[in-house]
Amino acid sequence: MNPLILNNPQSTPITNEQFYQLCAAKRDLKLERTAKGGLIIMPPTGGETSKRNSDINFELNLWNRQTKLGITFD
């Protein structure tokens, strides 16, 4: 799935505070902003991508446990 990008007209830009409030109100959505102020709504990753991410995280965490070089994050 591709992200949905909403290009906000320059006449009605969304402020940082408005974006923060939107993110706080819609915590279940992955929201981002473009350099020009557009709003990006990221779709859920889905089964295949989620499985691949889980496999990568597992391998990274296993390697880190053996090397003890730091901590890992998802």
PDB file of N, H, CA, C and O in Angstrom:
ATOM      1  N   MET A   1       0.833  -1.183   0.000  1.00  0.00           N
ATOM      2  CA  MET A   1       0.000   0.000   0.000  1.00  0.00           C
ATOM      3  C   MET A   1       0.877   1.246   0.000  1.00  0.00           C
ATOM      4  O   MET A   1       1.939   1.275   0.623  1.00  0.00           O
ATOM      5  N   ASN A   2       0.430   2.246  -0.689  1.00  0.00           N
ATOM      6  H   ASN A   2      -0.432   2.223  -1.195  1.00  0.00           H
ATOM      7  CA  ASN A   2       1.140   3.516  -0.744  1.00  0.00           C
ATOM      8  C   ASN A   2       0.520   4.505   0.234  1.00  0.00           C
ATOM      9  O   ASN A   2      -0.675   4.434   0.523  1.00  0.00           O
ATOM     10  N   PRO A   3       1.333   5.428   0.743  1.00  0.00           N
ATOM     11  CA  PRO A   3       0.781   6.437   1.656  1.00  0.00           C
ATOM     12  C   PRO A   3      -0.133   7.400   0.919  1.00  0.00           C
ATOM     13  O   PRO A   3       0.030   7.631  -0.279  1.00  0.00           O
ATOM     14  N   LEU A   4      -1.082   7.952   1.632  1.00  0.00           N
ATOM     15  H   LEU A   4      -1.214   7.764   2.606  1.00  0.00           H
ATOM     16  CA  LEU A   4      -1.962   8.986   1.102  1.00  0.00           C
ATOM     17  C   LEU A   4      -1.354  10.330   1.470  1.00  0.00           C
ATOM     18  O   LEU A   4      -1.107  10.599   2.646  1.00  0.00           O
ATOM     19  N   ILE A   5      -1.111  11.179   0.469  1.00  0.00           N
ATOM     20  H   ILE A   5      -1.312  10.960  -0.485  1.00  0.00           H
ATOM     21  CA  ILE A   5      -0.521  12.495   0.713  1.00  0.00           C
ATOM     22  C   ILE A   5      -1.557  13.564   0.404  1.00  0.00           C
ATOM     23  O   ILE A   5      -2.046  13.661  -0.722  1.00  0.00           O
ATOM     24  N   LEU A   6      -1.885  14.360   1.404  1.00  0.00           N
ATOM     25  H   LEU A   6      -1.488  14.281   2.318  1.00  0.00           H
ATOM     26  CA  LEU A   6      -2.822  15.465   1.237  1.00  0.00           C
ATOM     27  C   LEU A   6      -2.020  16.754   1.178  1.00  0.00           C
ATOM     28  O   LEU A   6      -1.412  17.159   2.169  1.00  0.00           O
ATOM     29  N   ASN A   7      -2.019  17.398   0.020  1.00  0.00           N
ATOM     30  H   ASN A   7      -2.513  17.069  -0.785  1.00  0.00           H
ATOM     31  CA  ASN A   7      -1.297  18.656  -0.134  1.00  0.00           C
ATOM     32  C   ASN A   7      -2.192  19.799   0.300  1.00  0.00           C
ATOM     33  O   ASN A   7      -3.194  20.101  -0.349  1.00  0.00           O
ATOM     34  N   ASN A   8      -1.830  20.421   1.386  1.00  0.00           N
ATOM     35  H   ASN A   8      -1.016  20.176   1.913  1.00  0.00           H
ATOM     36  CA  ASN A   8      -2.599  21.510   1.967  1.00  0.00           C
ATOM     37  C   ASN A   8      -2.329  22.800   1.190  1.00  0.00           C
ATOM     38  O   ASN A   8      -1.169  23.139   0.954  1.00  0.00           O
ATOM     39  N   PRO A   9      -3.367  23.520   0.792  1.00  0.00           N
ATOM     40  CA  PRO A   9      -3.143  24.787   0.081  1.00  0.00           C
ATOM     41  C   PRO A   9      -2.338  25.767   0.932  1.00  0.00           C
ATOM     42  O   PRO A   9      -2.488  25.808   2.153  1.00  0.00           O
ATOM     43  N   GLN A  10      -1.494  26.546   0.285  1.00  0.00           N
ATOM     44  H   GLN A  10      -1.372  26.512  -0.707  1.00  0.00           H
ATOM     45  CA  GLN A  10      -0.667  27.522   0.995  1.00  0.00           C
ATOM     46  C   GLN A  10      -1.517  28.544   1.742  1.00  0.00           C
ATOM     47  O   GLN A  10      -1.065  29.128   2.727  1.00  0.00           O
ATOM     48  N   SER A  11      -2.743  28.763   1.279  1.00  0.00           N
ATOM     49  H   SER A  11      -3.111  28.288   0.479  1.00  0.00           H
ATOM     50  CA  SER A  11      -3.601  29.755   1.926  1.00  0.00           C
ATOM     51  C   SER A  11      -4.108  29.284   3.289  1.00  0.00           C
ATOM     52  O   SER A  11      -4.508  30.105   4.114  1.00  0.00           O
ATOM     53  N   THR A  12      -4.097  27.965   3.537  1.00  0.00           N
ATOM     54  H   THR A  12      -3.773  27.298   2.867  1.00  0.00           H
ATOM     55  CA  THR A  12      -4.552  27.432   4.820  1.00  0.00           C
ATOM     56  C   THR A  12      -3.548  26.410   5.358  1.00  0.00           C
ATOM     57  O   THR A  12      -3.876  25.231   5.488  1.00  0.00           O
ATOM     58  N   PRO A  13      -2.335  26.852   5.669  1.00  0.00           N
ATOM     59  CA  PRO A  13      -1.335  25.899   6.158  1.00  0.00           C
ATOM     60  C   PRO A  13      -1.679  25.380   7.549  1.00  0.00           C
ATOM     61  O   PRO A  13      -2.302  26.084   8.345  1.00  0.00           O
ATOM     62  N   ILE A  14      -1.275  24.156   7.836  1.00  0.00           N
ATOM     63  H   ILE A  14      -0.770  23.584   7.189  1.00  0.00           H
ATOM     64  CA  ILE A  14      -1.471  23.577   9.158  1.00  0.00           C
ATOM     65  C   ILE A  14      -0.252  23.940  10.012  1.00  0.00           C
ATOM     66  O   ILE A  14       0.889  23.772   9.582  1.00  0.00           O
ATOM     67  N   THR A  15      -0.502  24.429  11.197  1.00  0.00           N
ATOM     68  H   THR A  15      -1.429  24.565  11.546  1.00  0.00           H
ATOM     69  CA  THR A  15       0.594  24.835  12.081  1.00  0.00           C
ATOM     70  C   THR A  15       1.166  23.605  12.790  1.00  0.00           C
ATOM     71  O   THR A  15       0.561  22.533  12.785  1.00  0.00           O
ATOM     72  N   ASN A  16       2.330  23.777  13.393  1.00  0.00           N
ATOM     73  H   ASN A  16       2.822  24.647  13.397  1.00  0.00           H
ATOM     74  CA  ASN A  16       2.927  22.688  14.169  1.00  0.00           C
ATOM     75  C   ASN A  16       2.011  22.274  15.314  1.00  0.00           C
ATOM     76  O   ASN A  16       1.879  21.086  15.605  1.00  0.00           O
ATOM     77  N   GLU A  17       1.381  23.244  15.963  1.00  0.00           N
ATOM     78  H   GLU A  17       1.488  24.210  15.726  1.00  0.00           H
ATOM     79  CA  GLU A  17       0.469  22.945  17.070  1.00  0.00           C
ATOM     80  C   GLU A  17      -0.753  22.171  16.582  1.00  0.00           C
ATOM     81  O   GLU A  17      -1.184  21.225  17.240  1.00  0.00           O
ATOM     82  N   GLN A  18      -1.318  22.559  15.436  1.00  0.00           N
ATOM     83  H   GLN A  18      -0.968  23.328  14.900  1.00  0.00           H
ATOM     84  CA  GLN A  18      -2.463  21.842  14.879  1.00  0.00           C
ATOM     85  C   GLN A  18      -2.077  20.409  14.507  1.00  0.00           C
ATOM     86  O   GLN A  18      -2.845  19.474  14.733  1.00  0.00           O
ATOM     87  N   PHE A  19      -0.886  20.245  13.938  1.00  0.00           N
ATOM     88  H   PHE A  19      -0.262  21.004  13.754  1.00  0.00           H
ATOM     89  CA  PHE A  19      -0.419  18.908  13.581  1.00  0.00           C
ATOM     90  C   PHE A  19      -0.241  18.061  14.839  1.00  0.00           C
ATOM     91  O   PHE A  19      -0.618  16.890  14.862  1.00  0.00           O
ATOM     92  N   TYR A  20       0.327  18.648  15.871  1.00  0.00           N
ATOM     93  H   TYR A  20       0.633  19.600  15.852  1.00  0.00           H
ATOM     94  CA  TYR A  20       0.502  17.946  17.143  1.00  0.00           C
ATOM     95  C   TYR A  20      -0.851  17.506  17.706  1.00  0.00           C
ATOM     96  O   TYR A  20      -1.000  16.367  18.148  1.00  0.00           O
ATOM     97  N   GLN A  21      -1.830  18.403  17.691  1.00  0.00           N
ATOM     98  H   GLN A  21      -1.710  19.329  17.333  1.00  0.00           H
ATOM     99  CA  GLN A  21      -3.165  18.081  18.202  1.00  0.00           C
ATOM    100  C   GLN A  21      -3.821  16.977  17.372  1.00  0.00           C
ATOM    101  O   GLN A  21      -4.486  16.098  17.920  1.00  0.00           O
ATOM    102  N   LEU A  22      -3.634  17.022  16.056  1.00  0.00           N
ATOM    103  H   LEU A  22      -3.094  17.736  15.610  1.00  0.00           H
ATOM    104  CA  LEU A  22      -4.185  15.986  15.182  1.00  0.00           C
ATOM    105  C   LEU A  22      -3.569  14.632  15.510  1.00  0.00           C
ATOM    106  O   LEU A  22      -4.282  13.634  15.619  1.00  0.00           O
ATOM    107  N   CYS A  23      -2.244  14.595  15.668  1.00  0.00           N
ATOM    108  H   CYS A  23      -1.666  15.406  15.579  1.00  0.00           H
ATOM    109  CA  CYS A  23      -1.559  13.345  16.012  1.00  0.00           C
ATOM    110  C   CYS A  23      -2.020  12.814  17.365  1.00  0.00           C
ATOM    111  O   CYS A  23      -2.198  11.607  17.534  1.00  0.00           O
ATOM    112  N   ALA A  24      -2.211  13.708  18.322  1.00  0.00           N
ATOM    113  H   ALA A  24      -2.067  14.688  18.185  1.00  0.00           H
ATOM    114  CA  ALA A  24      -2.659  13.299  19.652  1.00  0.00           C
ATOM    115  C   ALA A  24      -4.083  12.749  19.610  1.00  0.00           C
ATOM    116  O   ALA A  24      -4.412  11.815  20.340  1.00  0.00           O
ATOM    117  N   ALA A  25      -4.921  13.327  18.760  1.00  0.00           N
ATOM    118  H   ALA A  25      -4.653  14.086  18.167  1.00  0.00           H
ATOM    119  CA  ALA A  25      -6.315  12.891  18.659  1.00  0.00           C
ATOM    120  C   ALA A  25      -6.462  11.601  17.857  1.00  0.00           C
ATOM    121  O   ALA A  25      -7.418  10.851  18.055  1.00  0.00           O
ATOM    122  N   LYS A  26      -5.525  11.343  16.956  1.00  0.00           N
ATOM    123  H   LYS A  26      -4.748  11.952  16.795  1.00  0.00           H
ATOM    124  CA  LYS A  26      -5.599  10.167  16.074  1.00  0.00           C
ATOM    125  C   LYS A  26      -4.369   9.284  16.263  1.00  0.00           C
ATOM    126  O   LYS A  26      -3.621   9.041  15.317  1.00  0.00           O
ATOM    127  N   ARG A  27      -4.167   8.811  17.480  1.00  0.00           N
ATOM    128  H   ARG A  27      -4.775   9.008  18.249  1.00  0.00           H
ATOM    129  CA  ARG A  27      -2.976   8.025  17.806  1.00  0.00           C
ATOM    130  C   ARG A  27      -2.890   6.717  17.019  1.00  0.00           C
ATOM    131  O   ARG A  27      -1.802   6.160  16.875  1.00  0.00           O
ATOM    132  N   ASP A  28      -4.007   6.223  16.514  1.00  0.00           N
ATOM    133  H   ASP A  28      -4.891   6.675  16.630  1.00  0.00           H
ATOM    134  CA  ASP A  28      -3.997   4.970  15.764  1.00  0.00           C
ATOM    135  C   ASP A  28      -3.480   5.147  14.335  1.00  0.00           C
ATOM    136  O   ASP A  28      -3.212   4.158  13.653  1.00  0.00           O
ATOM    137  N   LEU A  29      -3.336   6.390  13.874  1.00  0.00           N
ATOM    138  H   LEU A  29      -3.554   7.194  14.428  1.00  0.00           H
ATOM    139  CA  LEU A  29      -2.830   6.662  12.529  1.00  0.00           C
ATOM    140  C   LEU A  29      -1.354   7.017  12.581  1.00  0.00           C
ATOM    141  O   LEU A  29      -0.877   7.596  13.557  1.00  0.00           O
ATOM    142  N   LYS A  30      -0.634   6.665  11.519  1.00  0.00           N
ATOM    143  H   LYS A  30      -1.022   6.194  10.726  1.00  0.00           H
ATOM    144  CA  LYS A  30       0.758   7.091  11.376  1.00  0.00           C
ATOM    145  C   LYS A  30       0.751   8.322  10.495  1.00  0.00           C
ATOM    146  O   LYS A  30       0.559   8.225   9.283  1.00  0.00           O
ATOM    147  N   LEU A  31       0.960   9.478  11.098  1.00  0.00           N
ATOM    148  H   LEU A  31       1.116   9.557  12.082  1.00  0.00           H
ATOM    149  CA  LEU A  31       0.907  10.744  10.379  1.00  0.00           C
ATOM    150  C   LEU A  31       2.294  11.357  10.278  1.00  0.00           C
ATOM    151  O   LEU A  31       3.079  11.316  11.225  1.00  0.00           O
ATOM    152  N   GLU A  32       2.583  11.929   9.108  1.00  0.00           N
ATOM    153  H   GLU A  32       1.945  11.963   8.339  1.00  0.00           H
ATOM    154  CA  GLU A  32       3.835  12.639   8.878  1.00  0.00           C
ATOM    155  C   GLU A  32       3.518  13.890   8.085  1.00  0.00           C
ATOM    156  O   GLU A  32       2.408  14.053   7.578  1.00  0.00           O
ATOM    157  N   ARG A  33       4.512  14.786   7.980  1.00  0.00           N
ATOM    158  H   ARG A  33       5.414  14.654   8.391  1.00  0.00           H
ATOM    159  CA  ARG A  33       4.354  15.995   7.169  1.00  0.00           C
ATOM    160  C   ARG A  33       5.481  16.063   6.157  1.00  0.00           C
ATOM    161  O   ARG A  33       6.606  15.643   6.430  1.00  0.00           O
ATOM    162  N   THR A  34       5.167  16.599   4.983  1.00  0.00           N
ATOM    163  H   THR A  34       4.254  16.941   4.762  1.00  0.00           H
ATOM    164  CA  THR A  34       6.189  16.822   3.974  1.00  0.00           C
ATOM    165  C   THR A  34       6.883  18.147   4.258  1.00  0.00           C
ATOM    166  O   THR A  34       6.433  18.927   5.098  1.00  0.00           O
ATOM    167  N   ALA A  35       7.986  18.395   3.551  1.00  0.00           N
ATOM    168  H   ALA A  35       8.352  17.762   2.870  1.00  0.00           H
ATOM    169  CA  ALA A  35       8.715  19.659   3.721  1.00  0.00           C
ATOM    170  C   ALA A  35       7.855  20.851   3.327  1.00  0.00           C
ATOM    171  O   ALA A  35       8.062  21.957   3.826  1.00  0.00           O
ATOM    172  N   LYS A  36       6.887  20.634   2.431  1.00  0.00           N
ATOM    173  H   LYS A  36       6.719  19.735   2.026  1.00  0.00           H
ATOM    174  CA  LYS A  36       6.020  21.721   1.973  1.00  0.00           C
ATOM    175  C   LYS A  36       4.717  21.806   2.761  1.00  0.00           C
ATOM    176  O   LYS A  36       3.826  22.574   2.397  1.00  0.00           O
ATOM    177  N   GLY A  37       4.594  21.027   3.835  1.00  0.00           N
ATOM    178  H   GLY A  37       5.317  20.403   4.131  1.00  0.00           H
ATOM    179  CA  GLY A  37       3.416  21.115   4.692  1.00  0.00           C
ATOM    180  C   GLY A  37       2.304  20.147   4.362  1.00  0.00           C
ATOM    181  O   GLY A  37       1.240  20.201   4.979  1.00  0.00           O
ATOM    182  N   GLY A  38       2.526  19.250   3.390  1.00  0.00           N
ATOM    183  H   GLY A  38       3.390  19.207   2.889  1.00  0.00           H
ATOM    184  CA  GLY A  38       1.517  18.243   3.076  1.00  0.00           C
ATOM    185  C   GLY A  38       1.405  17.230   4.209  1.00  0.00           C
ATOM    186  O   GLY A  38       2.355  17.022   4.964  1.00  0.00           O
ATOM    187  N   LEU A  39       0.255  16.613   4.319  1.00  0.00           N
ATOM    188  H   LEU A  39      -0.516  16.782   3.706  1.00  0.00           H
ATOM    189  CA  LEU A  39       0.002  15.627   5.357  1.00  0.00           C
ATOM    190  C   LEU A  39       0.097  14.238   4.742  1.00  0.00           C
ATOM    191  O   LEU A  39      -0.563  13.957   3.742  1.00  0.00           O
ATOM    192  N   ILE A  40       0.911  13.368   5.329  1.00  0.00           N
ATOM    193  H   ILE A  40       1.447  13.596   6.141  1.00  0.00           H
ATOM    194  CA  ILE A  40       1.079  11.998   4.847  1.00  0.00           C
ATOM    195  C   ILE A  40       0.410  11.071   5.844  1.00  0.00           C
ATOM    196  O   ILE A  40       0.712  11.102   7.036  1.00  0.00           O
ATOM    197  N   ILE A  41      -0.506  10.240   5.345  1.00  0.00           N
ATOM    198  H   ILE A  41      -0.751  10.214   4.376  1.00  0.00           H
ATOM    199  CA  ILE A  41      -1.163   9.234   6.171  1.00  0.00           C
ATOM    200  C   ILE A  41      -0.607   7.884   5.738  1.00  0.00           C
ATOM    201  O   ILE A  41      -0.883   7.415   4.633  1.00  0.00           O
ATOM    202  N   MET A  42       0.176   7.264   6.612  1.00  0.00           N
ATOM    203  H   MET A  42       0.400   7.645   7.509  1.00  0.00           H
ATOM    204  CA  MET A  42       0.829   6.002   6.298  1.00  0.00           C
ATOM    205  C   MET A  42      -0.118   4.841   6.581  1.00  0.00           C
ATOM    206  O   MET A  42      -0.744   4.798   7.640  1.00  0.00           O
ATOM    207  N   PRO A  43      -0.231   3.895   5.641  1.00  0.00           N
ATOM    208  CA  PRO A  43      -1.093   2.736   5.869  1.00  0.00           C
ATOM    209  C   PRO A  43      -0.436   1.748   6.832  1.00  0.00           C
ATOM    210  O   PRO A  43       0.779   1.789   7.027  1.00  0.00           O
ATOM    211  N   PRO A  44      -1.231   0.860   7.435  1.00  0.00           N
ATOM    212  CA  PRO A  44      -0.635  -0.190   8.267  1.00  0.00           C
ATOM    213  C   PRO A  44       0.313  -1.038   7.419  1.00  0.00           C
ATOM    214  O   PRO A  44       0.147  -1.125   6.202  1.00  0.00           O
ATOM    215  N   THR A  45       1.298  -1.658   8.052  1.00  0.00           N
ATOM    216  H   THR A  45       1.432  -1.588   9.041  1.00  0.00           H
ATOM    217  CA  THR A  45       2.302  -2.397   7.295  1.00  0.00           C
ATOM    218  C   THR A  45       1.755  -3.645   6.627  1.00  0.00           C
ATOM    219  O   THR A  45       2.223  -3.996   5.543  1.00  0.00           O
ATOM    220  N   GLY A  46       0.809  -4.316   7.207  1.00  0.00           N
ATOM    221  H   GLY A  46       0.429  -4.030   8.087  1.00  0.00           H
ATOM    222  CA  GLY A  46       0.279  -5.536   6.612  1.00  0.00           C
ATOM    223  C   GLY A  46       1.075  -6.758   7.045  1.00  0.00           C
ATOM    224  O   GLY A  46       2.132  -6.633   7.664  1.00  0.00           O
ATOM    225  N   GLY A  47       0.565  -7.930   6.720  1.00  0.00           N
ATOM    226  H   GLY A  47      -0.293  -8.031   6.217  1.00  0.00           H
ATOM    227  CA  GLY A  47       1.139  -9.186   7.193  1.00  0.00           C
ATOM    228  C   GLY A  47       2.546  -9.469   6.725  1.00  0.00           C
ATOM    229  O   GLY A  47       3.411  -9.786   7.542  1.00  0.00           O
ATOM    230  N   GLU A  48       2.802  -9.364   5.428  1.00  0.00           N
ATOM    231  H   GLU A  48       2.099  -9.106   4.764  1.00  0.00           H
ATOM    232  CA  GLU A  48       4.118  -9.722   4.887  1.00  0.00           C
ATOM    233  C   GLU A  48       5.209  -8.776   5.393  1.00  0.00           C
ATOM    234  O   GLU A  48       6.271  -9.230   5.819  1.00  0.00           O
ATOM    235  N   THR A  49       4.959  -7.485   5.351  1.00  0.00           N
ATOM    236  H   THR A  49       4.096  -7.116   5.005  1.00  0.00           H
ATOM    237  CA  THR A  49       5.947  -6.517   5.839  1.00  0.00           C
ATOM    238  C   THR A  49       6.160  -6.677   7.334  1.00  0.00           C
ATOM    239  O   THR A  49       7.291  -6.592   7.811  1.00  0.00           O
ATOM    240  N   SER A  50       5.094  -6.906   8.075  1.00  0.00           N
ATOM    241  H   SER A  50       4.175  -6.976   7.688  1.00  0.00           H
ATOM    242  CA  SER A  50       5.201  -7.086   9.518  1.00  0.00           C
ATOM    243  C   SER A  50       6.040  -8.315   9.853  1.00  0.00           C
ATOM    244  O   SER A  50       6.853  -8.278  10.777  1.00  0.00           O
ATOM    245  N   LYS A  51       5.849  -9.404   9.107  1.00  0.00           N
ATOM    246  H   LYS A  51       5.189  -9.434   8.356  1.00  0.00           H
ATOM    247  CA  LYS A  51       6.640 -10.618   9.319  1.00  0.00           C
ATOM    248  C   LYS A  51       8.107 -10.354   9.027  1.00  0.00           C
ATOM    249  O   LYS A  51       8.976 -10.765   9.795  1.00  0.00           O
ATOM    250  N   ARG A  52       8.392  -9.671   7.920  1.00  0.00           N
ATOM    251  H   ARG A  52       7.686  -9.337   7.296  1.00  0.00           H
ATOM    252  CA  ARG A  52       9.775  -9.360   7.558  1.00  0.00           C
ATOM    253  C   ARG A  52      10.425  -8.482   8.633  1.00  0.00           C
ATOM    254  O   ARG A  52      11.567  -8.723   9.023  1.00  0.00           O
ATOM    255  N   ASN A  53       9.708  -7.476   9.104  1.00  0.00           N
ATOM    256  H   ASN A  53       8.780  -7.280   8.786  1.00  0.00           H
ATOM    257  CA  ASN A  53      10.234  -6.610  10.162  1.00  0.00           C
ATOM    258  C   ASN A  53      10.511  -7.397  11.440  1.00  0.00           C
ATOM    259  O   ASN A  53      11.516  -7.167  12.113  1.00  0.00           O
ATOM    260  N   SER A  54       9.621  -8.320  11.768  1.00  0.00           N
ATOM    261  H   SER A  54       8.805  -8.507  11.221  1.00  0.00           H
ATOM    262  CA  SER A  54       9.804  -9.146  12.955  1.00  0.00           C
ATOM    263  C   SER A  54      11.045 -10.019  12.826  1.00  0.00           C
ATOM    264  O   SER A  54      11.808 -10.157  13.782  1.00  0.00           O
ATOM    265  N   ASP A  55      11.253 -10.610  11.648  1.00  0.00           N
ATOM    266  H   ASP A  55      10.633 -10.498  10.871  1.00  0.00           H
ATOM    267  CA  ASP A  55      12.446 -11.431  11.413  1.00  0.00           C
ATOM    268  C   ASP A  55      13.724 -10.607  11.552  1.00  0.00           C
ATOM    269  O   ASP A  55      14.692 -11.060  12.162  1.00  0.00           O
ATOM    270  N   ILE A  56      13.727  -9.409  10.994  1.00  0.00           N
ATOM    271  H   ILE A  56      12.940  -9.041  10.498  1.00  0.00           H
ATOM    272  CA  ILE A  56      14.902  -8.530  11.088  1.00  0.00           C
ATOM    273  C   ILE A  56      15.169  -8.157  12.541  1.00  0.00           C
ATOM    274  O   ILE A  56      16.313  -8.199  12.994  1.00  0.00           O
ATOM    275  N   ASN A  57      14.118  -7.791  13.274  1.00  0.00           N
ATOM    276  H   ASN A  57      13.189  -7.757  12.906  1.00  0.00           H
ATOM    277  CA  ASN A  57      14.280  -7.438  14.689  1.00  0.00           C
ATOM    278  C   ASN A  57      14.820  -8.607  15.499  1.00  0.00           C
ATOM    279  O   ASN A  57      15.664  -8.424  16.376  1.00  0.00           O
ATOM    280  N   PHE A  58      14.331  -9.814  15.203  1.00  0.00           N
ATOM    281  H   PHE A  58      13.645  -9.963  14.490  1.00  0.00           H
ATOM    282  CA  PHE A  58      14.807 -11.003  15.911  1.00  0.00           C
ATOM    283  C   PHE A  58      16.300 -11.210  15.678  1.00  0.00           C
ATOM    284  O   PHE A  58      17.059 -11.410  16.626  1.00  0.00           O
ATOM    285  N   GLU A  59      16.720 -11.161  14.414  1.00  0.00           N
ATOM    286  H   GLU A  59      16.104 -10.998  13.643  1.00  0.00           H
ATOM    287  CA  GLU A  59      18.134 -11.367  14.081  1.00  0.00           C
ATOM    288  C   GLU A  59      19.015 -10.297  14.724  1.00  0.00           C
ATOM    289  O   GLU A  59      20.084 -10.603  15.251  1.00  0.00           O
ATOM    290  N   LEU A  60      18.571  -9.059  14.682  1.00  0.00           N
ATOM    291  H   LEU A  60      17.702  -8.810  14.255  1.00  0.00           H
ATOM    292  CA  LEU A  60      19.338  -7.968  15.277  1.00  0.00           C
ATOM    293  C   LEU A  60      19.463  -8.144  16.786  1.00  0.00           C
ATOM    294  O   LEU A  60      20.545  -7.964  17.346  1.00  0.00           O
ATOM    295  N   ASN A  61      18.367  -8.493  17.443  1.00  0.00           N
ATOM    296  H   ASN A  61      17.488  -8.640  16.988  1.00  0.00           H
ATOM    297  CA  ASN A  61      18.384  -8.688  18.888  1.00  0.00           C
ATOM    298  C   ASN A  61      19.260  -9.881  19.268  1.00  0.00           C
ATOM    299  O   ASN A  61      20.002  -9.813  20.248  1.00  0.00           O
ATOM    300  N   LEU A  62      19.184 -10.968  18.506  1.00  0.00           N
ATOM    301  H   LEU A  62      18.582 -11.023  17.710  1.00  0.00           H
ATOM    302  CA  LEU A  62      20.015 -12.140  18.770  1.00  0.00           C
ATOM    303  C   LEU A  62      21.497 -11.788  18.646  1.00  0.00           C
ATOM    304  O   LEU A  62      22.300 -12.157  19.503  1.00  0.00           O
ATOM    305  N   TRP A  63      21.858 -11.072  17.577  1.00  0.00           N
ATOM    306  H   TRP A  63      21.206 -10.772  16.881  1.00  0.00           H
ATOM    307  CA  TRP A  63      23.243 -10.637  17.381  1.00  0.00           C
ATOM    308  C   TRP A  63      23.690  -9.749  18.539  1.00  0.00           C
ATOM    309  O   TRP A  63      24.803  -9.892  19.046  1.00  0.00           O
ATOM    310  N   ASN A  64      22.821  -8.836  18.953  1.00  0.00           N
ATOM    311  H   ASN A  64      21.917  -8.720  18.542  1.00  0.00           H
ATOM    312  CA  ASN A  64      23.174  -7.915  20.030  1.00  0.00           C
ATOM    313  C   ASN A  64      23.345  -8.639  21.359  1.00  0.00           C
ATOM    314  O   ASN A  64      24.203  -8.259  22.156  1.00  0.00           O
ATOM    315  N   ARG A  65      22.555  -9.664  21.613  1.00  0.00           N
ATOM    316  H   ARG A  65      21.858  -9.972  20.965  1.00  0.00           H
ATOM    317  CA  ARG A  65      22.715 -10.432  22.854  1.00  0.00           C
ATOM    318  C   ARG A  65      24.069 -11.140  22.888  1.00  0.00           C
ATOM    319  O   ARG A  65      24.683 -11.277  23.946  1.00  0.00           O
ATOM    320  N   GLN A  66      24.521 -11.584  21.727  1.00  0.00           N
ATOM    321  H   GLN A  66      24.022 -11.473  20.867  1.00  0.00           H
ATOM    322  CA  GLN A  66      25.810 -12.277  21.657  1.00  0.00           C
ATOM    323  C   GLN A  66      26.978 -11.304  21.778  1.00  0.00           C
ATOM    324  O   GLN A  66      27.979 -11.622  22.420  1.00  0.00           O
ATOM    325  N   THR A  67      26.866 -10.137  21.175  1.00  0.00           N
ATOM    326  H   THR A  67      26.052  -9.879  20.653  1.00  0.00           H
ATOM    327  CA  THR A  67      27.977  -9.180  21.171  1.00  0.00           C
ATOM    328  C   THR A  67      27.950  -8.229  22.359  1.00  0.00           C
ATOM    329  O   THR A  67      28.980  -7.669  22.735  1.00  0.00           O
ATOM    330  N   LYS A  68      26.769  -8.047  22.950  1.00  0.00           N
ATOM    331  H   LYS A  68      25.933  -8.502  22.644  1.00  0.00           H
ATOM    332  CA  LYS A  68      26.590  -7.132  24.098  1.00  0.00           C
ATOM    333  C   LYS A  68      27.122  -5.730  23.799  1.00  0.00           C
ATOM    334  O   LYS A  68      27.809  -5.126  24.622  1.00  0.00           O
ATOM    335  N   LEU A  69      26.795  -5.226  22.612  1.00  0.00           N
ATOM    336  H   LEU A  69      26.236  -5.717  21.943  1.00  0.00           H
ATOM    337  CA  LEU A  69      27.278  -3.910  22.201  1.00  0.00           C
ATOM    338  C   LEU A  69      26.306  -2.772  22.498  1.00  0.00           C
ATOM    339  O   LEU A  69      26.640  -1.606  22.286  1.00  0.00           O
ATOM    340  N   GLY A  70      25.126  -3.090  22.979  1.00  0.00           N
ATOM    341  H   GLY A  70      24.855  -4.037  23.151  1.00  0.00           H
ATOM    342  CA  GLY A  70      24.170  -2.018  23.252  1.00  0.00           C
ATOM    343  C   GLY A  70      22.777  -2.574  23.419  1.00  0.00           C
ATOM    344  O   GLY A  70      22.592  -3.689  23.908  1.00  0.00           O
ATOM    345  N   ILE A  71      21.795  -1.786  23.008  1.00  0.00           N
ATOM    346  H   ILE A  71      21.946  -0.881  22.611  1.00  0.00           H
ATOM    347  CA  ILE A  71      20.396  -2.198  23.082  1.00  0.00           C
ATOM    348  C   ILE A  71      19.767  -2.045  21.709  1.00  0.00           C
ATOM    349  O   ILE A  71      20.263  -1.293  20.870  1.00  0.00           O
ATOM    350  N   THR A  72      18.672  -2.760  21.482  1.00  0.00           N
ATOM    351  H   THR A  72      18.268  -3.371  22.163  1.00  0.00           H
ATOM    352  CA  THR A  72      17.970  -2.682  20.197  1.00  0.00           C
ATOM    353  C   THR A  72      16.555  -2.164  20.412  1.00  0.00           C
ATOM    354  O   THR A  72      15.991  -2.274  21.501  1.00  0.00           O
ATOM    355  N   PHE A  73      16.004  -1.605  19.364  1.00  0.00           N
ATOM    356  H   PHE A  73      16.462  -1.516  18.480  1.00  0.00           H
ATOM    357  CA  PHE A  73      14.628  -1.087  19.377  1.00  0.00           C
ATOM    358  C   PHE A  73      13.905  -1.581  18.135  1.00  0.00           C
ATOM    359  O   PHE A  73      14.537  -1.897  17.128  1.00  0.00           O
ATOM    360  N   ASP A  74      12.576  -1.646  18.207  1.00  0.00           N
ATOM    361  H   ASP A  74      12.063  -1.389  19.026  1.00  0.00           H
ATOM    362  CA  ASP A  74      11.821  -1.996  17.005  1.00  0.00           C
ATOM    363  C   ASP A  74      11.546  -0.770  16.184  1.00  0.00           C
ATOM    364  O   ASP A  74      10.918  -0.861  15.129  1.00  0.00           O
TER     365      ASP A  74
END
